[in-house]
């Protein structure tokens, strides 16, 4: 049985717009929405792992960078 998507994407208005299994895919969606778009590991704001426009690099520049940061932040959430 397939697992449900882990990442939730919210547009700059805070509306839930997508769910993705992979952080790279979530990064691509966030890049389309631009500043203020978020990736979360749940629907709760406290589980935000990326906010476009508040990072040192844009998701549009490197989805791999986003995936690395998201992974690091997820790990820190579990500690």
Buried (B, 14 or more C-beta within 10 A) or exposed (E): EEEEBBBBBBBBEEEEBBBBEBBBBBBBBBBBBBEBBBBBBEEEEEBBBBBBEEEEEBBBEBBEBBBEBBEEBBEEEEE
